């Protein structure tokens, strides 16, 4: 599901944390920005676990959120950048703006064709 990531569920005492850091191939341990280890919420782990156990086909999808600047990677709008203002399932509204005269237009796009700009 997430190549290059390993999820660890453990009480990381100092000796256990040192042992983790010594693991071959480990690049880093994610933290929440203030030096504390980051935790993935149990609800997110449960959702991924349910998906894996379901045997439904799943493909990687860009991590996008409303308000984010994105670039379309293929199709008739390839290389166009705009602001993603609404996202439902795999469709979203992409806003293109002309700042000089403060006008915008919106178009529905397939979010699987969008990446963070």
C-alpha positions in Angstrom: 0.0 0.0 0.0 2.7 2.5 1.0 6.1 1.5 -0.4 9.0 2.5 1.7 7.0 2.8 4.9 6.9 0.5 7.9 4.3 0.9 10.6 5.5 0.0 14.1 3.2 -0.6 17.0 5.3 -0.8 20.1 6.0 1.0 23.4 9.2 2.7 22.4 11.3 2.9 25.5 14.8 4.4 25.0 16.4 0.9 24.4 13.6 -0.1 22.0 13.8 3.2 20.1 17.6 2.7 19.8 17.0 -0.7 18.4 14.5 0.6 15.9 17.0 3.3 14.8 19.6 0.6 14.1 17.3 -1.2 11.7 19.0 -1.7 8.3 17.6 0.5 5.6 15.8 2.9 8.0 16.0 6.4 6.7 14.1 8.2 9.4 11.3 7.9 12.0 8.5 10.4 11.4 7.8 12.9 14.1 5.1 15.5 14.5 7.5 18.5 14.2 8.2 19.1 17.8 10.5 16.1 18.2 7.9 13.7 19.5 7.2 10.5 17.5 4.2 10.7 15.2 1.3 8.4 15.6 -1.0 7.2 12.9 -4.6 7.3 14.4 -6.0 3.9 15.0 -9.0 4.8 12.8 -6.7 5.3 9.8 -4.8 2.0 10.5 -8.2 0.2 10.8 -9.4 1.6 7.5 -6.3 0.5 5.6 -6.4 -2.9 7.3 -10.1 -3.3 6.2 -9.1 -2.3 2.6 -6.3 -4.9 2.6 -8.5 -7.6 3.9 -11.3 -6.8 1.4 -9.1 -7.8 -1.6 -10.6 -4.8 -3.5 -8.4 -3.3 -6.1 -6.7 -0.2 -4.8 -4.2 2.2 -6.4 -2.1 5.0 -5.0 -3.8 8.4 -5.1 -2.3 11.8 -4.6 -2.8 13.3 -1.2 -4.8 16.4 -2.0 -7.0 18.7 0.0 -9.3 21.6 -0.8 -7.5 24.9 -1.0 -4.3 23.3 -2.3 -2.5 24.4 -5.5 -2.4 21.5 -7.9 -1.1 20.7 -11.4 -2.9 18.4 -13.8 -0.5 15.8 -15.2 -2.4 14.5 -18.3 -5.4 15.0 -20.5 -6.6 18.2 -22.1 -5.5 20.2 -19.1 -2.0 18.7 -18.8 0.4 21.1 -17.0 -2.4 23.5 -16.0 -2.1 24.7 -12.4 -4.9 25.9 -10.2 -6.5 25.7 -6.8 -8.5 22.6 -5.8 -11.5 24.0 -4.0 -13.8 21.0 -3.7 -13.1 17.3 -3.7 -15.6 14.5 -3.7 -14.5 10.9 -4.4 -12.2 11.2 -7.4 -13.7 14.5 -8.8 -12.8 18.0 -7.7 -13.3 21.6 -8.8 -10.2 23.2 -10.1 -10.2 27.0 -10.0 -8.1 28.9 -12.5 -7.6 32.6 -11.8 -6.4 35.7 -13.6 -5.1 37.8 -10.7 -4.6 41.0 -12.7 -8.4 41.6 -13.0 -9.4 39.3 -10.1 -11.6 36.8 -12.0 -11.7 33.0 -11.8 -13.3 30.1 -13.6 -13.9 26.6 -12.2 -13.8 23.2 -14.0 -14.5 19.7 -12.7 -11.4 17.6 -12.9 -10.4 14.0 -12.2 -8.4 14.2 -9.0 -6.3 11.2 -10.0 -4.8 13.4 -12.7 -3.8 16.1 -10.2 -0.6 16.4 -8.1 0.5 19.0 -5.6 2.1 21.9 -7.5 
